[in-house]
């Protein structure tokens, strides 16, 4: 799974810790999401979409599609 | 810190309550045995069994509260560790179970282990042999999962 988390976070000038606080997860989890080493659950993906005000499919893309 | 309150509360109640029960239970057993109502060993067994069961139930409660507090990635690490580490540990224990259960090799192993000890020692050793490989597997898989995803 690919995602644009790092780009979206940079656009808002947020640190990983700040994004983690918005999402209610740890900074390590944000780092793992950004580097593609961890795929979020559907509830967390929806939360990420809400935080950035964008649809899920504009943030995440299937690298096997 | 506020989100950890349920975990702290469960820990304090479990261990504080457990120690208080053991203290009061010890006094009660001392009084009951000196009055001739119960054999001291039986009283100690009852108090220790209730204490152990309560501490283990409390440990489950602490674990449940803790799982609610940690984030989903941390939960996934523990799920993976429990399944893969616990299963691998059970496979190790399974080898010991097969070798000690039946067949001529059972006598060879028994000779190598030697004699001595009482049946309760074997019960204790069996319980430890069941738990230890699962715990080791759990720890190894958790560390692998965590380091593979959370470094940096």
Backbone of each chain as ProteinMPNN parsed JSONL, in Angstrom:
{"seq_chain_A": "XXXXXXXXXXXXXXXXXXXXXXXXXXXXXXXXXXXXXXXXXXXXXXXXXXXXXXXXXXXXXXXXX", "coords_chain_A": {"N_chain_A": [[0.851, -1.204, 0.0], [0.621, 2.152, -0.949], [1.083, 5.538, 0.191], [0.234, 9.039, 0.778], [0.942, 10.304, 3.051], [3.231, 11.548, 4.18], [3.69, 13.708, 2.493], [1.29, 15.147, 2.744], [1.415, 15.759, 5.44], [3.689, 17.337, 5.502], [2.802, 19.504, 3.999], [1.161, 20.745, 5.801], [2.945, 21.433, 7.648], [3.422, 19.904, 9.89], [4.801, 18.018, 12.584], [5.819, 14.572, 12.985], [5.025, 13.796, 15.494], [3.008, 15.623, 16.065], [1.067, 14.947, 14.138], [0.59, 12.387, 15.01], [-0.635, 12.925, 17.432], [-3.02, 14.111, 16.56], [-4.168, 11.893, 15.407], [-4.343, 10.099, 17.435], [-2.477, 8.089, 17.88], [0.788, 6.506, 18.294], [3.99, 8.196, 17.788], [5.792, 6.531, 16.554], [4.111, 4.838, 15.176], [3.036, 6.548, 13.239], [5.372, 7.046, 11.809], [5.895, 4.456, 10.846], [3.657, 4.145, 9.209], [4.097, 6.154, 7.292], [6.427, 5.277, 6.056], [5.543, 3.06, 4.842], [5.676, 0.657, 6.116], [3.752, -0.275, 7.702], [0.367, -0.993, 7.361], [-2.622, 0.812, 7.776], [-5.56, 0.135, 9.838], [-9.005, -0.042, 8.717], [-10.7, 1.765, 10.235], [-8.678, 3.534, 11.204], [-7.658, 4.492, 8.816], [-9.861, 5.911, 7.853], [-9.941, 7.87, 9.821], [-7.554, 9.203, 9.343], [-8.162, 10.224, 6.845], [-10.201, 11.993, 7.545], [-8.794, 13.787, 9.192], [-7.086, 15.004, 7.343], [-8.937, 15.943, 5.626], [-9.637, 14.769, 3.201], [-10.656, 12.344, 0.678], [-10.303, 8.806, 1.293], [-9.212, 7.357, -0.863], [-7.658, 9.214, -2.146], [-5.522, 9.482, -0.579], [-4.46, 6.961, 0.044], [-3.145, 4.334, -1.98], [-3.381, 1.362, -3.896], [-0.638, -0.616, -4.372], [-0.593, -2.825, -5.922], [-2.45, -2.611, -7.815]], "CA_chain_A": [[0.0, 0.0, 0.0], [1.328, 3.439, -0.966], [0.264, 6.629, 0.751], [0.771, 10.394, 0.649], [0.924, 10.884, 4.397], [4.378, 12.421, 4.431], [3.458, 14.932, 1.715], [0.18, 15.878, 3.373], [1.897, 16.272, 6.728], [4.626, 18.42, 5.212], [2.0, 20.656, 3.551], [0.612, 21.412, 7.01], [4.086, 21.753, 8.508], [3.264, 19.176, 11.146], [5.788, 16.981, 12.894], [5.186, 13.244, 13.151], [4.389, 13.764, 16.824], [1.744, 16.387, 15.982], [0.1, 14.123, 13.416], [0.246, 11.268, 15.906], [-1.59, 13.437, 18.421], [-4.309, 14.26, 15.86], [-4.731, 10.576, 15.087], [-4.456, 9.271, 18.647], [-1.561, 6.944, 17.818], [2.148, 6.892, 18.693], [4.811, 8.747, 16.714], [6.374, 5.392, 15.837], [3.094, 4.326, 14.244], [3.009, 7.489, 12.105], [6.584, 6.782, 11.026], [5.706, 3.174, 10.145], [2.676, 4.39, 8.149], [4.714, 6.965, 6.231], [7.442, 4.496, 5.333], [4.874, 1.923, 4.208], [5.972, -0.606, 6.801], [2.531, -0.708, 8.404], [-0.885, -0.55, 6.732], [-3.59, 1.095, 8.849], [-6.88, -0.493, 9.808], [-9.985, 0.814, 8.041], [-11.051, 2.915, 11.087], [-7.587, 4.518, 11.25], [-7.591, 5.117, 7.486], [-10.937, 6.921, 7.818], [-9.544, 8.961, 10.709], [-6.525, 9.946, 8.602], [-8.877, 10.97, 5.797], [-10.909, 13.1, 8.221], [-7.813, 14.771, 9.667], [-6.569, 15.75, 6.195], [-10.064, 16.454, 4.851], [-9.59, 14.212, 1.836], [-11.136, 10.965, 0.623], [-9.274, 7.782, 1.537], [-8.525, 6.932, -2.095], [-6.666, 10.206, -2.58], [-4.371, 9.379, 0.349], [-3.885, 5.617, -0.081], [-3.339, 3.665, -3.269], [-2.963, -0.037, -3.884], [0.51, -0.738, -5.277], [-0.742, -3.995, -6.793], [-3.518, -2.35, -8.788]], "C_chain_A": [[0.885, 1.252, 0.0], [0.445, 4.504, -0.329], [0.995, 7.963, 0.627], [0.855, 11.103, 2.005], [2.033, 11.907, 4.623], [4.195, 13.768, 3.732], [2.384, 15.795, 2.384], [0.598, 16.483, 4.709], [2.825, 17.469, 6.509], [3.885, 19.688, 4.774], [1.443, 21.45, 4.736], [1.703, 21.794, 7.998], [3.938, 21.12, 9.897], [4.452, 18.233, 11.338], [5.052, 15.643, 12.982], [4.447, 13.174, 14.487], [3.055, 14.503, 16.806], [0.67, 15.581, 15.251], [-0.361, 12.952, 14.293], [-0.796, 11.704, 16.934], [-2.981, 13.602, 17.804], [-4.991, 12.907, 15.66], [-4.942, 9.701, 16.314], [-3.627, 8.004, 18.583], [-0.172, 7.409, 18.25], [2.916, 7.464, 17.499], [5.439, 7.624, 15.878], [5.387, 4.817, 14.82], [2.994, 5.236, 13.019], [4.207, 7.242, 11.195], [6.435, 5.493, 10.212], [4.693, 3.319, 9.006], [3.336, 5.115, 6.977], [5.714, 6.169, 5.4], [6.849, 3.25, 4.689], [5.143, 0.589, 4.886], [4.767, -1.122, 7.592], [1.319, -0.13, 7.678], [-1.936, -0.337, 7.813], [-4.859, 0.255, 8.714], [-7.836, 0.457, 9.073], [-10.414, 1.997, 8.931], [-9.945, 3.971, 11.14], [-7.45, 5.231, 9.907], [-8.667, 6.204, 7.348], [-10.571, 8.127, 8.686], [-8.493, 9.845, 10.026], [-7.192, 10.816, 7.532], [-9.604, 12.176, 6.392], [-9.943, 14.2, 8.628], [-7.309, 15.63, 8.505], [-7.692, 16.295, 5.298], [-10.071, 15.984, 3.418], [-10.164, 12.805, 1.836], [-9.98, 9.968, 0.769], [-8.486, 7.473, 0.265], [-7.552, 7.975, -2.629], [-5.434, 10.173, -1.679], [-3.663, 8.036, 0.17], [-4.13, 5.065, -1.478], [-2.761, 2.255, -3.18], [-1.809, -0.228, -4.863], [0.413, -1.972, -6.177], [-1.803, -3.774, -7.859], [-2.919, -1.963, -10.134]], "O_chain_A": [[1.777, 1.396, 0.836], [-0.78, 4.387, -0.313], [2.204, 8.01, 0.402], [0.839, 12.331, 2.087], [1.808, 12.982, 5.179], [4.498, 14.822, 4.291], [2.551, 17.002, 2.561], [0.181, 17.587, 5.059], [2.76, 18.47, 7.223], [4.278, 20.8, 5.126], [1.281, 22.668, 4.667], [1.439, 22.393, 9.04], [4.279, 21.716, 10.918], [5.024, 17.725, 10.375], [3.824, 15.597, 13.044], [3.38, 12.568, 14.589], [2.091, 14.078, 17.441], [-0.484, 15.533, 15.678], [-1.536, 12.586, 14.309], [-1.715, 10.954, 17.264], [-3.991, 13.28, 18.43], [-6.214, 12.79, 15.731], [-5.634, 8.685, 16.249], [-4.0, 6.974, 19.144], [0.019, 8.589, 18.543], [2.543, 7.245, 16.347], [5.596, 7.749, 14.664], [5.779, 4.368, 13.743], [2.881, 4.753, 11.892], [4.079, 7.231, 9.97], [6.802, 5.445, 9.038], [4.845, 2.691, 7.957], [3.157, 4.737, 5.819], [5.829, 6.366, 4.191], [7.567, 2.472, 4.061], [4.88, -0.473, 4.321], [4.764, -2.251, 8.083], [1.255, 1.071, 7.414], [-2.127, -1.199, 8.672], [-5.184, -0.258, 7.643], [-7.506, 1.62, 8.839], [-10.487, 3.125, 8.442], [-10.233, 5.168, 11.122], [-7.161, 6.427, 9.861], [-8.413, 7.276, 6.798], [-10.858, 9.268, 8.325], [-8.54, 11.072, 10.12], [-6.837, 11.979, 7.342], [-9.615, 13.254, 5.798], [-10.218, 15.385, 8.444], [-7.124, 16.838, 8.657], [-7.431, 17.015, 4.334], [-10.47, 16.723, 2.517], [-10.165, 12.137, 2.87], [-8.838, 10.259, 0.412], [-7.263, 7.341, 0.296], [-6.71, 7.663, -3.471], [-4.414, 10.782, -2.001], [-2.434, 7.969, 0.146], [-5.179, 5.296, -2.079], [-1.783, 2.006, -2.476], [-1.982, -0.021, -6.064], [1.228, -2.151, -7.082], [-2.031, -4.638, -8.706], [-3.656, -1.704, -11.085]]}, "seq_chain_B": "XXXXXXXXXXXXXXXXXXXXXXXXXXXXXXXXXXXXXXXXXXXXXXXXXXXXXXXXXXXXXXXXXXXXXXXXXXXXXXXXXXXXXXXXXXXXXXXXXXXXXXXXXXXXXXXXXXXXXXXXXXXXXXXXXXXXXXXXXXXXXXXXXXXXXXXX", "coords_chain_B": {"N_chain_B": [[-0.769, 10.876, 30.034], [-3.144, 10.647, 31.398], [-4.64, 8.822, 29.999], [-3.597, 6.438, 30.788], [-4.64, 5.883, 33.212], [-6.731, 3.871, 33.774], [-5.178, 1.548, 33.558], [-3.259, 1.873, 35.553], [-4.945, 1.952, 37.751], [-6.082, -0.638, 37.705], [-3.755, -2.11, 38.146], [-2.911, -1.255, 40.693], [-5.119, -2.03, 42.266], [-5.107, -4.796, 41.818], [-2.507, -5.711, 42.726], [-2.22, -4.386, 45.188], [-4.61, -5.159, 46.47], [-4.202, -7.901, 46.384], [-1.908, -8.252, 48.006], [-2.916, -7.284, 50.409], [-4.967, -9.136, 50.857], [-3.414, -11.455, 51.133], [-2.007, -10.832, 53.448], [-4.078, -10.459, 55.393], [-5.286, -12.933, 55.124], [-3.227, -14.613, 55.964], [-3.104, -13.94, 58.673], [-5.669, -14.789, 59.421], [-5.502, -17.541, 58.887], [-3.494, -18.24, 60.678], [-4.794, -17.717, 63.104], [-7.038, -19.425, 62.885], [-5.822, -21.944, 62.684], [-4.391, -22.12, 65.068], [-6.473, -22.229, 66.79], [-7.404, -24.676, 66.283], [-9.237, -25.176, 64.274], [-8.631, -25.676, 61.665], [-6.182, -27.39, 59.663], [-2.851, -26.137, 59.584], [-1.405, -26.313, 57.111], [-3.43, -26.773, 55.247], [-4.915, -24.429, 55.452], [-3.007, -22.563, 54.596], [-2.712, -23.451, 51.987], [-5.26, -22.905, 50.917], [-5.417, -20.078, 51.144], [-3.186, -19.342, 49.574], [-3.909, -20.423, 47.088], [-6.244, -18.988, 46.457], [-5.132, -16.432, 46.428], [-3.268, -16.711, 44.291], [-5.027, -17.258, 42.134], [-6.531, -14.903, 42.147], [-4.567, -12.962, 41.603], [-3.777, -13.746, 39.031], [-6.189, -13.417, 37.643], [-6.418, -10.684, 37.982], [-4.165, -9.918, 36.545], [-5.003, -10.519, 33.979], [-7.037, -8.631, 33.757], [-5.549, -6.228, 33.97], [-4.083, -6.533, 31.614], [-6.158, -6.378, 29.729], [-7.078, -3.738, 30.059], [-4.751, -2.41, 29.371], [-4.415, -3.174, 26.705], [-6.501, -1.756, 25.6], [-5.578, 0.81, 25.778], [-3.148, 1.114, 24.335], [-1.987, 1.854, 20.972], [-3.25, 0.931, 17.635], [-1.219, -0.276, 16.091], [0.622, -1.184, 17.952], [-1.017, -3.022, 19.196], [-1.363, -4.83, 17.101], [1.227, -5.818, 16.929], [1.378, -7.338, 19.25], [-0.637, -9.184, 18.778], [0.393, -10.58, 16.577], [2.694, -11.54, 17.784], [1.614, -13.184, 19.75], [0.248, -15.133, 18.203], [2.203, -16.21, 16.29], [4.613, -16.457, 17.798], [3.667, -17.731, 20.124], [2.56, -20.036, 18.989], [4.819, -21.236, 17.786], [6.28, -21.71, 20.093], [4.58, -23.562, 21.324], [4.923, -25.652, 19.576], [7.529, -26.45, 20.155], [7.143, -27.327, 22.784], [5.434, -29.363, 22.129], [7.104, -31.286, 20.965], [8.495, -32.172, 23.222], [6.337, -33.236, 24.573], [5.526, -35.366, 22.907], [7.834, -37.0, 22.944], [7.965, -37.667, 25.621], [5.713, -39.095, 26.085], [5.128, -41.672, 24.945], [6.449, -44.835, 23.682], [9.618, -46.584, 23.141], [11.766, -44.877, 23.465], [11.093, -43.304, 25.552], [11.91, -44.488, 27.942], [14.64, -44.339, 27.656], [15.078, -41.572, 27.688], [14.13, -41.078, 30.254], [16.049, -42.392, 31.782], [18.277, -40.838, 31.186], [17.569, -38.359, 32.204], [17.473, -38.978, 34.843], [16.835, -39.95, 38.26], [14.885, -38.986, 41.105], [13.392, -36.232, 42.847], [9.948, -35.3, 43.277], [6.522, -36.192, 42.451], [5.147, -33.716, 42.383], [7.185, -31.981, 41.724], [7.553, -32.694, 39.088], [5.145, -31.918, 37.985], [5.378, -29.16, 38.285], [7.679, -28.702, 36.721], [6.686, -29.507, 34.239], [4.668, -27.592, 33.799], [6.249, -25.299, 33.635], [7.796, -25.949, 31.396], [5.867, -25.839, 29.477], [5.039, -23.169, 29.474], [7.405, -21.59, 29.208], [8.702, -21.896, 26.522], [6.678, -20.731, 24.964], [6.575, -18.126, 25.955], [9.158, -17.261, 25.329], [9.088, -17.465, 22.532], [7.046, -15.612, 22.032], [8.256, -13.212, 22.893], [10.449, -13.023, 21.134], [9.192, -12.863, 18.568], [7.627, -10.589, 18.928], [9.632, -8.63, 19.263], [10.911, -8.833, 16.765], [8.772, -8.061, 15.021], [8.268, -5.463, 15.913], [10.756, -4.09, 15.597], [11.075, -4.374, 12.864], [9.164, -2.709, 11.812], [8.925, -0.336, 13.284], [11.281, 1.038, 13.553], [13.309, 3.956, 13.481]], "CA_chain_B": [[-0.75, 10.168, 31.324], [-4.518, 10.409, 31.826], [-5.174, 7.624, 29.342], [-3.057, 5.249, 31.469], [-5.277, 5.74, 34.533], [-7.356, 2.562, 33.999], [-4.133, 0.527, 33.735], [-2.68, 2.073, 36.889], [-5.968, 1.566, 38.728], [-6.164, -2.105, 37.725], [-2.517, -2.626, 38.742], [-2.924, -0.974, 42.141], [-6.143, -2.881, 42.901], [-4.672, -6.196, 41.75], [-1.376, -6.04, 43.6], [-2.539, -3.908, 46.535], [-5.634, -6.061, 47.003], [-3.591, -9.22, 46.555], [-1.046, -8.223, 49.199], [-3.792, -7.125, 51.584], [-5.62, -10.429, 51.074], [-2.419, -12.41, 51.648], [-1.702, -10.442, 54.837], [-5.228, -10.783, 56.248], [-5.464, -14.385, 55.053], [-2.202, -15.199, 56.829], [-3.551, -13.752, 60.069], [-6.842, -15.655, 59.627], [-5.04, -18.935, 58.934], [-2.784, -18.396, 61.954], [-5.788, -17.759, 64.18], [-7.872, -20.625, 62.733], [-5.044, -23.159, 62.963], [-4.058, -22.166, 66.505], [-7.711, -22.585, 67.495], [-7.713, -26.065, 65.957], [-10.341, -25.277, 63.304], [-8.137, -26.099, 60.345], [-4.749, -27.7, 59.661], [-2.133, -24.971, 59.039], [-1.055, -26.481, 55.69], [-4.645, -26.623, 54.441], [-5.226, -22.999, 55.453], [-2.031, -21.888, 53.719], [-3.035, -23.831, 50.61], [-6.469, -22.172, 50.482], [-5.072, -18.652, 50.974], [-2.274, -19.206, 48.432], [-4.647, -20.715, 45.849], [-7.119, -17.836, 46.174], [-4.224, -15.332, 46.084], [-2.739, -16.942, 42.937], [-6.117, -17.109, 41.164], [-6.901, -13.482, 42.088], [-3.481, -12.231, 40.932], [-3.837, -14.072, 37.599], [-7.378, -12.74, 37.1], [-6.042, -9.266, 37.937], [-3.216, -9.736, 35.435], [-5.835, -10.471, 32.761], [-7.721, -7.326, 33.782], [-4.534, -5.221, 33.618], [-3.797, -6.719, 30.191], [-7.301, -5.886, 28.936], [-7.047, -2.262, 30.104], [-3.558, -1.973, 28.647], [-4.67, -3.339, 25.267], [-7.405, -0.682, 25.165], [-4.858, 2.093, 25.786], [-2.11, 1.184, 23.302], [-2.573, 2.11, 19.65], [-3.541, -0.298, 16.895], [0.002, -0.931, 15.624], [1.152, -1.918, 19.104], [-1.896, -4.193, 19.382], [-1.045, -5.787, 16.038], [2.495, -6.464, 17.284], [1.114, -8.36, 20.263], [-1.424, -10.264, 18.156], [1.33, -11.382, 15.782], [3.592, -12.229, 18.716], [0.882, -14.265, 20.407], [-0.027, -16.232, 17.281], [3.394, -16.87, 15.737], [5.537, -16.821, 18.885], [3.019, -18.726, 20.974], [2.429, -21.291, 18.238], [6.152, -21.831, 17.671], [6.608, -22.217, 21.433], [3.803, -24.78, 21.549], [5.535, -26.724, 18.772], [8.677, -26.939, 20.939], [6.568, -28.113, 23.878], [4.843, -30.554, 21.519], [8.168, -32.293, 20.814], [8.713, -32.744, 24.56], [5.156, -34.043, 24.919], [5.566, -36.627, 22.138], [8.938, -37.843, 23.412], [7.763, -38.126, 27.002], [4.412, -39.745, 26.222], [5.038, -43.087, 24.583], [7.546, -45.366, 22.881], [10.783, -47.066, 23.888], [12.666, -43.755, 23.761], [10.666, -42.705, 26.822], [12.751, -45.048, 29.002], [16.002, -43.799, 27.464], [15.052, -40.184, 28.19], [13.964, -41.134, 31.71], [17.354, -42.752, 32.361], [19.189, -39.694, 31.028], [17.162, -37.295, 33.137], [17.815, -39.451, 36.182], [15.728, -40.084, 39.202], [14.839, -37.941, 42.125], [12.252, -35.327, 42.736], [8.651, -35.884, 43.608], [5.555, -35.899, 41.38], [4.809, -32.282, 42.303], [8.279, -31.339, 40.974], [7.323, -32.94, 37.665], [4.024, -31.043, 37.593], [5.94, -27.811, 38.183], [8.566, -28.667, 35.552], [5.836, -29.584, 33.044], [4.024, -26.285, 33.59], [7.297, -24.363, 33.193], [8.176, -26.318, 30.022], [4.784, -25.413, 28.584], [4.967, -21.698, 29.42], [8.665, -20.931, 28.826], [8.901, -21.739, 25.073], [5.695, -19.785, 24.419], [7.009, -16.776, 26.335], [10.361, -16.93, 24.543], [8.611, -17.222, 21.165], [6.294, -14.349, 22.054], [9.211, -12.101, 23.005], [11.247, -12.946, 19.9], [8.365, -12.384, 17.455], [7.257, -9.196, 19.202], [10.81, -7.791, 18.978], [11.094, -8.804, 15.307], [7.684, -7.264, 14.426], [8.416, -4.062, 16.298], [11.96, -3.516, 14.988], [10.91, -4.358, 11.405], [8.227, -1.655, 11.386], [8.916, 0.886, 14.079], [12.584, 1.691, 13.68], [13.365, 5.275, 12.848]], "C_chain_B": [[-2.174, 9.774, 31.739], [-5.072, 9.112, 31.244], [-4.696, 6.339, 30.03], [-3.741, 4.991, 32.811], [-5.946, 4.388, 34.759], [-6.336, 1.446, 34.246], [-3.535, 0.626, 35.138], [-3.663, 1.608, 37.967], [-6.045, 0.032, 38.847], [-4.932, -2.708, 38.397], [-2.518, -2.443, 40.253], [-3.926, -1.887, 42.853], [-5.681, -4.346, 42.934], [-3.583, -6.496, 42.772], [-1.599, -5.564, 45.037], [-3.546, -4.824, 47.207], [-5.064, -7.441, 47.277], [-2.735, -9.287, 47.81], [-1.88, -8.104, 50.472], [-4.481, -8.448, 51.913], [-4.64, -11.429, 51.674], [-2.1, -12.117, 53.114], [-2.844, -10.848, 55.77], [-5.484, -12.295, 56.263], [-4.466, -15.109, 55.936], [-2.599, -15.102, 58.294], [-4.714, -14.703, 60.375], [-6.431, -17.119, 59.738], [-4.312, -19.203, 60.258], [-3.761, -18.546, 63.107], [-6.581, -19.066, 64.121], [-7.09, -21.893, 63.068], [-4.668, -23.259, 64.44], [-5.293, -22.515, 67.344], [-8.145, -24.019, 67.176], [-8.838, -26.24, 64.955], [-9.879, -25.859, 61.973], [-6.644, -26.43, 60.469], [-4.008, -26.532, 59.019], [-1.845, -25.086, 57.541], [-2.273, -26.273, 54.791], [-5.031, -25.139, 54.342], [-4.303, -22.223, 54.524], [-2.326, -22.187, 52.251], [-4.224, -23.02, 50.09], [-6.131, -20.709, 50.207], [-4.187, -18.461, 49.743], [-3.005, -19.441, 47.114], [-5.551, -19.543, 45.467], [-6.268, -16.642, 45.733], [-3.731, -15.496, 44.632], [-3.823, -16.727, 41.876], [-6.501, -15.635, 41.005], [-5.844, -12.663, 41.351], [-3.52, -12.492, 39.416], [-5.051, -13.414, 36.933], [-7.102, -11.241, 36.977], [-5.082, -8.977, 36.788], [-3.97, -9.682, 34.099], [-6.538, -9.119, 32.635], [-6.743, -6.219, 33.378], [-4.237, -5.296, 32.114], [-4.909, -6.171, 29.306], [-7.31, -4.358, 28.898], [-5.883, -1.721, 29.271], [-3.757, -2.094, 27.133], [-5.598, -2.253, 24.737], [-6.653, 0.631, 25.005], [-3.853, 2.197, 24.635], [-2.75, 1.359, 21.916], [-2.614, 0.825, 18.817], [-2.289, -1.02, 16.398], [0.622, -1.759, 16.753], [0.313, -3.164, 19.388], [-1.588, -5.267, 18.344], [0.243, -6.54, 16.352], [2.244, -7.594, 18.276], [0.266, -9.495, 19.705], [-0.498, -11.188, 17.36], [2.237, -12.192, 16.704], [2.883, -13.398, 19.377], [0.686, -15.427, 19.443], [1.262, -16.95, 16.868], [4.362, -17.324, 16.827], [4.955, -17.897, 19.77], [2.9, -20.067, 20.279], [3.777, -21.997, 18.102], [6.577, -22.421, 19.019], [5.862, -23.505, 21.73], [4.377, -25.954, 20.756], [6.745, -27.312, 19.504], [8.171, -27.819, 22.082], [5.973, -29.415, 23.352], [5.869, -31.668, 21.325], [8.413, -32.983, 22.155], [7.55, -33.646, 24.952], [5.191, -35.397, 24.212], [6.641, -37.558, 22.697], [8.703, -38.41, 24.803], [6.489, -38.945, 27.165], [4.447, -41.244, 25.983], [6.292, -43.519, 23.836], [8.74, -45.767, 23.725], [11.757, -45.954, 24.269], [12.34, -43.095, 25.103], [11.569, -43.183, 27.971], [14.172, -44.503, 28.908], [16.078, -42.381, 28.035], [14.963, -40.179, 29.715], [15.294, -41.467, 32.388], [18.311, -41.571, 32.319], [18.861, -38.576, 32.016], [17.545, -37.68, 34.558], [16.608, -39.507, 37.075], [15.785, -38.95, 40.222], [13.689, -37.01, 41.88], [10.961, -36.062, 43.062], [7.664, -35.537, 42.496], [5.22, -34.411, 41.265], [5.923, -31.5, 41.588], [8.054, -31.497, 39.471], [6.159, -32.096, 37.141], [4.552, -29.629, 37.355], [6.828, -27.672, 36.938], [7.757, -28.701, 34.26], [5.164, -28.254, 32.737], [5.04, -25.271, 33.063], [7.703, -24.65, 31.75], [7.098, -25.931, 29.016], [4.823, -23.889, 28.382], [6.23, -21.08, 28.81], [8.86, -20.822, 27.304], [7.916, -20.757, 24.443], [6.094, -18.345, 24.734], [8.222, -16.327, 25.524], [9.958, -16.611, 23.106], [7.888, -15.896, 21.053], [7.255, -13.158, 22.029], [9.989, -11.908, 21.703], [10.42, -12.363, 18.759], [7.944, -10.932, 17.68], [8.428, -8.266, 18.836], [11.044, -7.688, 17.471], [10.034, -7.897, 14.665], [7.93, -5.785, 14.667], [9.597, -3.412, 15.586], [11.808, -3.421, 13.477], [10.053, -3.185, 10.952], [8.427, -0.319, 12.073], [10.269, 1.571, 14.222], [12.53, 3.049, 12.983], [12.451, 6.289, 13.493]], "O_chain_B": [[-2.391, 8.724, 32.343], [-5.851, 8.403, 31.88], [-5.309, 5.282, 29.876], [-3.453, 3.993, 33.472], [-5.763, 3.794, 35.822], [-6.58, 0.526, 35.026], [-3.331, -0.379, 35.818], [-3.284, 0.969, 38.948], [-6.07, -0.515, 39.949], [-5.039, -3.692, 39.128], [-2.172, -3.358, 41.0], [-3.626, -2.447, 43.907], [-5.841, -5.038, 43.938], [-3.713, -7.414, 43.582], [-1.218, -6.247, 45.989], [-3.371, -5.221, 48.359], [-5.4, -8.075, 48.278], [-2.817, -10.243, 48.582], [-1.586, -8.743, 51.483], [-4.575, -8.841, 53.075], [-4.98, -12.161, 52.603], [-1.942, -13.035, 53.92], [-2.623, -11.49, 56.797], [-5.853, -12.86, 57.293], [-4.805, -16.1, 56.584], [-2.451, -16.057, 59.057], [-4.752, -15.337, 61.429], [-6.947, -17.852, 60.582], [-4.49, -20.254, 60.875], [-3.582, -19.395, 63.98], [-6.78, -19.733, 65.136], [-7.638, -22.816, 63.671], [-4.631, -24.355, 65.0], [-5.177, -23.028, 68.456], [-9.127, -24.515, 67.728], [-9.349, -27.349, 64.797], [-10.666, -26.465, 61.246], [-5.933, -25.83, 61.275], [-4.472, -25.985, 58.019], [-2.006, -24.125, 56.789], [-2.172, -25.68, 53.717], [-5.424, -24.661, 53.278], [-4.738, -21.351, 53.772], [-2.213, -21.317, 51.388], [-4.199, -22.512, 48.969], [-6.508, -20.162, 49.17], [-4.402, -17.537, 48.959], [-2.756, -18.742, 46.132], [-5.617, -19.154, 44.301], [-6.623, -15.93, 44.793], [-3.769, -14.549, 43.846], [-3.577, -16.095, 40.849], [-6.762, -15.166, 39.897], [-6.178, -11.775, 40.566], [-3.321, -11.576, 38.618], [-4.962, -12.918, 35.81], [-7.497, -10.605, 35.999], [-5.167, -7.934, 36.14], [-3.624, -8.906, 33.208], [-6.621, -8.544, 31.55], [-7.068, -5.373, 32.545], [-4.151, -4.275, 31.432], [-4.644, -5.574, 28.263], [-7.52, -3.756, 27.845], [-6.011, -0.72, 28.566], [-3.325, -1.228, 26.373], [-5.506, -1.867, 23.572], [-7.038, 1.474, 24.195], [-3.724, 3.258, 24.025], [-3.924, 1.042, 21.727], [-2.096, -0.217, 19.221], [-2.29, -2.247, 16.292], [1.084, -2.88, 16.54], [0.836, -4.213, 19.765], [-1.555, -6.457, 18.657], [0.355, -7.737, 16.085], [2.824, -8.673, 18.16], [0.427, -10.646, 20.112], [-0.592, -12.412, 17.453], [2.515, -13.364, 16.452], [3.463, -14.471, 19.55], [0.924, -16.579, 19.805], [1.397, -18.156, 17.073], [4.872, -18.444, 16.783], [5.637, -18.857, 20.132], [3.11, -21.114, 20.892], [3.867, -23.211, 18.282], [7.164, -23.501, 19.073], [6.422, -24.434, 22.312], [4.325, -27.101, 21.2], [6.962, -28.524, 19.479], [8.693, -28.907, 22.323], [5.999, -30.441, 24.032], [5.555, -32.846, 21.494], [8.524, -34.207, 22.226], [7.743, -34.687, 25.58], [4.926, -36.436, 24.818], [6.4, -38.748, 22.9], [9.181, -39.496, 25.129], [6.206, -39.439, 28.257], [3.854, -42.006, 26.746], [7.096, -42.688, 23.412], [8.868, -45.351, 24.877], [12.481, -46.062, 25.258], [13.178, -42.425, 25.707], [11.943, -42.406, 28.849], [14.824, -44.24, 29.919], [17.009, -42.036, 28.762], [15.627, -39.388, 30.385], [15.628, -40.903, 33.43], [19.056, -41.321, 33.267], [19.75, -37.939, 32.581], [17.894, -36.827, 35.373], [15.498, -39.151, 36.678], [16.654, -38.08, 40.167], [13.086, -37.015, 40.807], [10.915, -37.292, 43.11], [7.952, -34.665, 41.676], [5.029, -33.906, 40.159], [5.658, -30.493, 40.932], [8.317, -30.586, 38.686], [6.183, -31.622, 36.005], [4.219, -28.987, 36.359], [6.754, -26.685, 36.206], [8.092, -28.011, 33.297], [5.091, -27.833, 31.583], [4.739, -24.486, 32.164], [7.928, -23.726, 30.968], [7.387, -25.721, 27.838], [4.661, -23.394, 27.267], [6.143, -20.16, 27.996], [9.164, -19.729, 26.828], [8.264, -20.036, 23.508], [5.969, -17.457, 23.891], [8.309, -15.178, 25.091], [10.416, -15.626, 22.526], [8.089, -15.145, 20.098], [7.086, -12.222, 21.247], [10.166, -10.785, 21.23], [10.886, -11.466, 18.056], [7.906, -10.138, 16.74], [8.232, -7.243, 18.181], [11.337, -6.611, 16.952], [10.377, -7.047, 13.844], [7.818, -4.962, 13.758], [9.47, -2.319, 15.035], [12.342, -2.5, 12.859], [10.2, -2.713, 9.825], [8.125, 0.725, 11.496], [10.391, 2.571, 14.93], [11.79, 3.243, 12.018], [12.401, 7.439, 13.057]]}, "name": "protein", "num_of_chains": 2, "seq": "XXXXXXXXXXXXXXXXXXXXXXXXXXXXXXXXXXXXXXXXXXXXXXXXXXXXXXXXXXXXXXXXXXXXXXXXXXXXXXXXXXXXXXXXXXXXXXXXXXXXXXXXXXXXXXXXXXXXXXXXXXXXXXXXXXXXXXXXXXXXXXXXXXXXXXXXXXXXXXXXXXXXXXXXXXXXXXXXXXXXXXXXXXXXXXXXXXXXXXXXXXXXXXXXXXXXXXXXX"}
